Amino acid sequence: MVTESERAAFEAGIKLGALYHQFTGTPVGLDTAESLEQAIKSSISLQPYVRDVRVRIDRNIISESLNRFGYCELNGRMLDVSLEVEFEKTRVCAALKYDGNYPMMRIEEVHGI
């Protein structure tokens, strides 16, 4: 039997995994980063149990990565994402952040509501 907390944590992990694999490789430039952040947020917000999504794309990494055409591809180093999932009476806060070596997804908090 799966607990409510385990299900909420699973839902959060699925959302972060989907986000990462759906959007990495997307062309991004300094002038489109904000609209891409909003698109990611809007897309993930549609999924079941999602209550909040915050997306930040690191403009410094974009600047360092621009090709001669003025854009680069979104990658895990650029992403700083947090989300909240609410399943039944459990809220899970999860994040996707680059740890210096790899874009790691993790559960940050689990709360009963």
Z-matrix of the N, CA and C atoms (Angstrom, degrees):
N
C 1 1.438
C 2 1.535 1 109.04
N 3 1.300 2 116.64 1 131.36
C 4 1.461 3 123.22 2 179.52
C 5 1.528 4 108.55 3 -90.90
N 6 1.331 5 116.20 4 134.41
C 7 1.461 6 119.43 5 179.56
C 8 1.531 7 110.34 6 -80.20
N 9 1.316 8 114.50 7 163.30
C 10 1.460 9 120.91 8 177.14
C 11 1.533 10 110.84 9 -59.55
N 12 1.324 11 117.17 10 -41.95
C 13 1.473 12 121.23 11 178.97
C 14 1.520 13 111.76 12 -64.48
N 15 1.328 14 116.40 13 -41.16
C 16 1.465 15 119.71 14 177.93
C 17 1.524 16 110.75 15 -63.84
N 18 1.316 17 116.90 16 -40.68
C 19 1.467 18 120.43 17 178.88
C 20 1.516 19 110.76 18 -64.69
N 21 1.341 20 117.38 19 -42.77
C 22 1.466 21 121.45 20 178.56
C 23 1.533 22 110.60 21 -62.43
N 24 1.339 23 116.59 22 -42.26
C 25 1.465 24 120.49 23 178.81
C 26 1.525 25 110.59 24 -65.07
N 27 1.322 26 117.23 25 -40.95
C 28 1.456 27 121.32 26 176.55
C 29 1.523 28 110.90 27 -59.76
N 30 1.321 29 116.93 28 -46.81
C 31 1.464 30 121.25 29 179.49
C 32 1.530 31 110.84 30 -58.95
N 33 1.324 32 117.65 31 -42.74
C 34 1.464 33 120.86 32 178.60
C 35 1.531 34 110.79 33 -62.71
N 36 1.325 35 116.68 34 -44.29
C 37 1.460 36 120.26 35 179.68
C 38 1.518 37 112.94 36 -63.14
N 39 1.317 38 116.51 37 -40.46
C 40 1.461 39 120.73 38 177.93
C 41 1.525 40 110.83 39 -61.54
N 42 1.329 41 116.30 40 -41.74
C 43 1.470 42 120.07 41 -179.13
C 44 1.527 43 110.30 42 -63.97
N 45 1.327 44 117.59 43 -45.06
C 46 1.467 45 120.20 44 179.99
C 47 1.525 46 111.52 45 -66.13
N 48 1.320 47 117.32 46 -40.79
C 49 1.464 48 120.43 47 177.94
C 50 1.515 49 111.91 48 -63.38
N 51 1.318 50 116.18 49 -42.35
C 52 1.470 51 120.42 50 178.06
C 53 1.516 52 110.38 51 -62.64
N 54 1.314 53 116.06 52 -45.46
C 55 1.473 54 121.01 53 179.58
C 56 1.527 55 110.33 54 -57.49
N 57 1.313 56 115.96 55 -51.00
C 58 1.468 57 120.36 56 -177.58
C 59 1.527 58 111.41 57 -58.47
N 60 1.306 59 116.59 58 -50.27
C 61 1.467 60 119.56 59 -174.11
C 62 1.520 61 112.75 60 -78.21
N 63 1.301 62 117.57 61 -22.08
C 64 1.462 63 120.19 62 177.48
C 65 1.519 64 111.93 63 -77.32
N 66 1.335 65 117.62 64 -37.83
C 67 1.459 66 119.56 65 -169.40
C 68 1.523 67 115.45 66 -105.80
N 69 1.329 68 120.37 67 -20.14
C 70 1.463 69 118.52 68 177.61
C 71 1.531 70 108.29 69 -63.69
N 72 1.302 71 114.61 70 139.91
C 73 1.459 72 121.19 71 -176.00
C 74 1.516 73 113.08 72 96.02
N 75 1.334 74 116.98 73 -9.98
C 76 1.461 75 120.57 74 178.75
C 77 1.525 76 109.81 75 -67.75
N 78 1.321 77 119.14 76 133.16
C 79 1.458 78 120.47 77 175.33
C 80 1.530 79 110.16 78 -61.75
N 81 1.336 80 115.84 79 135.78
C 82 1.464 81 120.98 80 179.49
C 83 1.524 82 109.39 81 -146.80
N 84 1.301 83 115.55 82 143.12
C 85 1.460 84 122.96 83 174.71
C 86 1.514 85 108.84 84 -132.94
N 87 1.312 86 115.12 85 175.27
C 88 1.464 87 118.72 86 -179.90
C 89 1.524 88 112.21 87 -60.90
N 90 1.314 89 116.38 88 -33.47
C 91 1.464 90 119.61 89 -178.12
C 92 1.527 91 113.34 90 -84.06
N 93 1.338 92 118.41 91 -8.21
C 94 1.465 93 120.46 92 179.37
C 95 1.528 94 113.56 93 -115.77
N 96 1.329 95 117.68 94 -2.89
C 97 1.467 96 120.78 95 -176.37
C 98 1.528 97 111.84 96 -59.88
N 99 1.313 98 117.33 97 -43.04
C 100 1.461 99 119.64 98 -178.53
C 101 1.532 100 111.62 99 -64.00
N 102 1.315 101 116.95 100 -42.69
C 103 1.466 102 118.76 101 179.89
C 104 1.532 103 110.97 102 -69.23
N 105 1.328 104 118.14 103 -31.87
C 106 1.458 105 120.50 104 176.06
C 107 1.527 106 110.16 105 -68.87
N 108 1.333 107 117.53 106 -41.13
C 109 1.467 108 120.14 107 174.82
C 110 1.523 109 110.49 108 -55.01
N 111 1.327 110 116.46 109 -46.91
C 112 1.456 111 121.28 110 -178.93
C 113 1.531 112 111.32 111 -65.42
N 114 1.319 113 117.65 112 -39.63
C 115 1.463 114 121.21 113 178.55
C 116 1.528 115 111.09 114 -63.59
N 117 1.317 116 116.45 115 -42.81
C 118 1.466 117 120.52 116 177.95
C 119 1.526 118 109.36 117 -62.27
N 120 1.321 119 116.09 118 -48.72
C 121 1.466 120 120.81 119 179.99
C 122 1.531 121 110.81 120 -58.33
N 123 1.303 122 116.95 121 -47.57
C 124 1.466 123 121.23 122 -178.78
C 125 1.528 124 111.53 123 -62.45
N 126 1.317 125 116.88 124 -42.47
C 127 1.457 126 121.30 125 -178.83
C 128 1.526 127 111.67 126 -64.36
N 129 1.308 128 116.71 127 -48.79
C 130 1.464 129 120.57 128 -177.56
C 131 1.530 130 110.78 129 -69.95
N 132 1.328 131 117.55 130 -33.00
C 133 1.464 132 121.74 131 179.38
C 134 1.521 133 112.76 132 -62.25
N 135 1.326 134 117.57 133 -23.39
C 136 1.463 135 121.46 134 179.53
C 137 1.525 136 113.13 135 -71.07
N 138 1.317 137 117.40 136 -22.36
C 139 1.456 138 121.00 137 -172.85
C 140 1.529 139 111.63 138 -73.05
N 141 1.334 140 116.99 139 151.68
C 142 1.461 141 120.89 140 -178.49
C 143 1.527 142 113.04 141 -55.99
N 144 1.314 143 115.24 142 141.67
C 145 1.459 144 125.78 143 172.80
C 146 1.528 145 114.80 144 74.99
N 147 1.316 146 119.41 145 -3.73
C 148 1.462 147 121.49 146 179.83
C 149 1.523 148 109.02 147 -76.49
N 150 1.329 149 116.34 148 127.49
C 151 1.465 150 122.11 149 179.52
C 152 1.524 151 112.68 150 -107.97
N 153 1.323 152 117.76 151 -27.59
C 154 1.467 153 120.77 152 -178.98
C 155 1.523 154 108.84 153 -158.84
N 156 1.320 155 115.72 154 144.40
C 157 1.467 156 122.40 155 176.47
C 158 1.523 157 107.68 156 -139.89
N 159 1.316 158 116.33 157 133.90
C 160 1.458 159 121.98 158 173.80
C 161 1.530 160 107.68 159 -126.52
N 162 1.334 161 115.81 160 129.49
C 163 1.467 162 121.49 161 -176.30
C 164 1.523 163 108.72 162 -128.12
N 165 1.324 164 115.58 163 130.27
C 166 1.458 165 121.05 164 174.03
C 167 1.525 166 107.85 165 -131.83
N 168 1.333 167 115.28 166 128.48
C 169 1.460 168 121.71 167 175.52
C 170 1.520 169 107.04 168 -106.92
N 171 1.311 170 117.10 169 126.24
C 172 1.461 171 123.15 170 -174.85
C 173 1.533 172 111.04 171 -70.40
N 174 1.320 173 115.32 172 110.00
C 175 1.476 174 121.02 173 -178.93
C 176 1.523 175 112.02 174 -66.93
N 177 1.333 176 117.82 175 -30.08
C 178 1.472 177 119.78 176 178.87
C 179 1.522 178 111.27 177 -64.08
N 180 1.322 179 116.38 178 -41.38
C 181 1.465 180 119.47 179 178.89
C 182 1.520 181 110.19 180 -68.75
N 183 1.329 182 116.77 181 -37.66
C 184 1.469 183 118.76 182 175.18
C 185 1.524 184 109.33 183 -58.42
N 186 1.320 185 117.19 184 -49.35
C 187 1.478 186 121.82 185 -178.65
C 188 1.518 187 111.79 186 -55.70
N 189 1.334 188 116.27 187 -41.03
C 190 1.467 189 121.13 188 -178.78
C 191 1.535 190 112.33 189 -73.17
N 192 1.320 191 116.70 190 -18.37
C 193 1.469 192 121.16 191 -171.48
C 194 1.521 193 114.76 192 -107.78
N 195 1.314 194 117.53 193 -2.50
C 196 1.466 195 120.54 194 -175.07
C 197 1.522 196 111.85 195 -59.69
N 198 1.317 197 116.08 196 136.72
C 199 1.453 198 120.37 197 174.57
C 200 1.536 199 109.07 198 -87.64
N 201 1.303 200 116.46 199 -176.45
C 202 1.469 201 119.59 200 -176.24
C 203 1.523 202 112.90 201 -68.15
N 204 1.322 203 117.18 202 -10.70
C 205 1.463 204 121.26 203 178.49
C 206 1.524 205 112.52 204 -96.85
N 207 1.339 206 116.70 205 0.20
C 208 1.458 207 120.93 206 174.57
C 209 1.513 208 116.06 207 89.18
N 210 1.327 209 117.54 208 17.76
C 211 1.462 210 119.96 209 175.86
C 212 1.522 211 109.57 210 -143.89
N 213 1.316 212 116.24 211 171.97
C 214 1.459 213 122.89 212 174.79
C 215 1.526 214 107.23 213 -144.27
N 216 1.314 215 116.51 214 -174.04
C 217 1.461 216 120.87 215 178.10
C 218 1.522 217 109.06 216 -104.83
N 219 1.320 218 116.17 217 135.35
C 220 1.454 219 121.28 218 176.23
C 221 1.522 220 109.08 219 -60.75
N 222 1.326 221 115.91 220 132.79
C 223 1.462 222 119.85 221 176.28
C 224 1.528 223 109.69 222 -136.53
N 225 1.303 224 115.39 223 170.00
C 226 1.462 225 121.73 224 -174.95
C 227 1.515 226 114.96 225 -58.72
N 228 1.322 227 117.69 226 -29.91
C 229 1.472 228 120.13 227 178.49
C 230 1.517 229 111.67 228 -63.17
N 231 1.324 230 117.33 229 -26.09
C 232 1.465 231 122.40 230 -174.93
C 233 1.525 232 113.36 231 -84.55
N 234 1.320 233 117.27 232 -17.67
C 235 1.459 234 120.91 233 -169.51
C 236 1.529 235 113.83 234 -91.87
N 237 1.307 236 115.59 235 134.36
C 238 1.461 237 123.93 236 170.95
C 239 1.530 238 104.69 237 -133.88
N 240 1.325 239 115.69 238 104.14
C 241 1.462 240 121.15 239 -172.30
C 242 1.526 241 109.16 240 -127.48
N 243 1.300 242 115.96 241 138.89
C 244 1.460 243 120.48 242 169.33
C 245 1.518 244 107.89 243 -133.36
N 246 1.317 245 114.93 244 149.15
C 247 1.458 246 119.10 245 178.17
C 248 1.519 247 110.13 246 -147.64
N 249 1.322 248 113.64 247 159.68
C 250 1.458 249 121.43 248 174.79
C 251 1.520 250 108.06 249 -122.81
N 252 1.321 251 114.19 250 132.64
C 253 1.453 252 122.25 251 176.58
C 254 1.524 253 107.20 252 -118.69
N 255 1.307 254 116.10 253 137.92
C 256 1.453 255 120.70 254 177.66
C 257 1.530 256 108.02 255 -122.97
N 258 1.321 257 115.49 256 117.03
C 259 1.465 258 121.58 257 177.15
C 260 1.519 259 107.73 258 -122.57
N 261 1.321 260 115.56 259 118.64
C 262 1.448 261 123.05 260 -176.06
C 263 1.523 262 109.19 261 51.43
N 264 1.337 263 119.50 262 -112.33
C 265 1.471 264 120.57 263 -177.07
C 266 1.528 265 112.47 264 -110.72
N 267 1.331 266 115.69 265 27.31
C 268 1.469 267 120.53 266 179.22
C 269 1.521 268 109.80 267 -126.82
N 270 1.323 269 115.62 268 133.66
C 271 1.459 270 122.48 269 174.71
C 272 1.528 271 108.19 270 -115.00
N 273 1.336 272 114.94 271 129.42
C 274 1.463 273 121.90 272 178.43
C 275 1.522 274 108.48 273 -116.73
N 276 1.320 275 115.53 274 130.90
C 277 1.464 276 122.75 275 172.60
C 278 1.528 277 106.72 276 -104.44
N 279 1.316 278 116.35 277 125.87
C 280 1.461 279 121.78 278 -177.38
C 281 1.518 280 108.98 279 -132.55
N 282 1.334 281 116.47 280 161.41
C 283 1.465 282 120.53 281 -176.61
C 284 1.520 283 110.90 282 -145.43
N 285 1.315 284 113.62 283 155.91
C 286 1.463 285 124.05 284 171.72
C 287 1.519 286 105.70 285 -124.52
N 288 1.328 287 116.55 286 114.98
C 289 1.462 288 121.24 287 -179.44
C 290 1.519 289 109.19 288 -143.89
N 291 1.306 290 114.96 289 145.60
C 292 1.461 291 121.17 290 176.25
C 293 1.520 292 108.35 291 -75.77
N 294 1.327 293 117.83 292 127.81
C 295 1.465 294 121.16 293 -176.95
C 296 1.526 295 113.34 294 -98.46
N 297 1.333 296 117.72 295 13.91
C 298 1.453 297 121.46 296 -177.21
C 299 1.517 298 112.62 297 100.98
N 300 1.317 299 116.28 298 -22.06
C 301 1.454 300 121.81 299 179.32
C 302 1.519 301 113.51 300 -127.02
N 303 1.344 302 115.19 301 -28.74
C 304 1.455 303 118.73 302 -171.10
C 305 1.527 304 109.10 303 -160.08
N 306 1.316 305 118.05 304 145.88
C 307 1.472 306 119.81 305 174.80
C 308 1.533 307 109.75 306 -75.26
N 309 1.313 308 116.17 307 106.40
C 310 1.470 309 121.77 308 -175.01
C 311 1.527 310 111.34 309 -98.18
N 312 1.309 311 115.41 310 140.19
C 313 1.460 312 122.52 311 174.09
C 314 1.522 313 106.67 312 -106.96
N 315 1.342 314 115.32 313 136.39
C 316 1.458 315 117.55 314 -177.94
C 317 1.526 316 111.28 315 -151.14
N 318 1.324 317 114.44 316 154.70
C 319 1.455 318 122.09 317 171.41
C 320 1.528 319 106.35 318 -84.42
N 321 1.334 320 116.55 319 127.20
C 322 1.461 321 119.37 320 179.58
C 323 1.526 322 112.59 321 -99.96
N 324 1.333 323 117.25 322 -36.42
C 325 1.461 324 120.29 323 -179.62
C 326 1.523 325 109.65 324 -151.42
N 327 1.322 326 115.00 325 149.74
C 328 1.455 327 122.41 326 172.43
C 329 1.519 328 106.79 327 -130.65
N 330 1.329 329 116.30 328 126.22
C 331 1.467 330 121.92 329 -177.29
C 332 1.516 331 110.69 330 -129.39
N 333 1.319 332 115.42 331 140.22
C 334 1.459 333 119.63 332 166.75
C 335 1.519 334 107.92 333 -82.50
N 336 1.319 335 116.76 334 143.14
C 337 1.479 336 119.52 335 179.74
C 338 1.525 337 110.19 336 -124.16
